[in-house]
């Protein structure tokens, strides 16, 4: 199979074309920063979840609030770090799209979280474990959506 990338015709594995090298570098850079931002979001999510539960909130209310705060933090960091070279939309529109698509990712994330919490009383006492599993499962979906539909020029 041949791919035309900025005047280069190459096979899928040919990395001699400068355009292909730049593209590969940008993709790996995006994935790296998306993962870093995701890790920060996870820490925000887990921290808020823990604080609220220690304050006497229930697990479902705590998780809902922690998720919404983490989504706002990750949008800002992805805009500033991960996709800064392509993010040209008006901030309000981009944020609305990001939050909307993250709600689908949240369905994946929260579905896994609640299934594990409801299936195992021991996991209900350690909600950070199902939080991590839910976050990991939804990571691929969130990256694809962010790269293809949210942070575009």
Secondary structure, 3 states (H helix, E strand, C coil): CEEEECCEEEECCCCCCHHHHHHHHHHHHHHHHHHHHHHHHHHHHHHHHHHHHHCCCCHHHHHHHHHHHHHHHHHHHHHHHHCCCCCCCCHHHHHHHHHHHHHHHHHHHHHHHHHHHHHCHHHHHCHHHHHHHHHHHHHHHHHHHHHHHHCCC
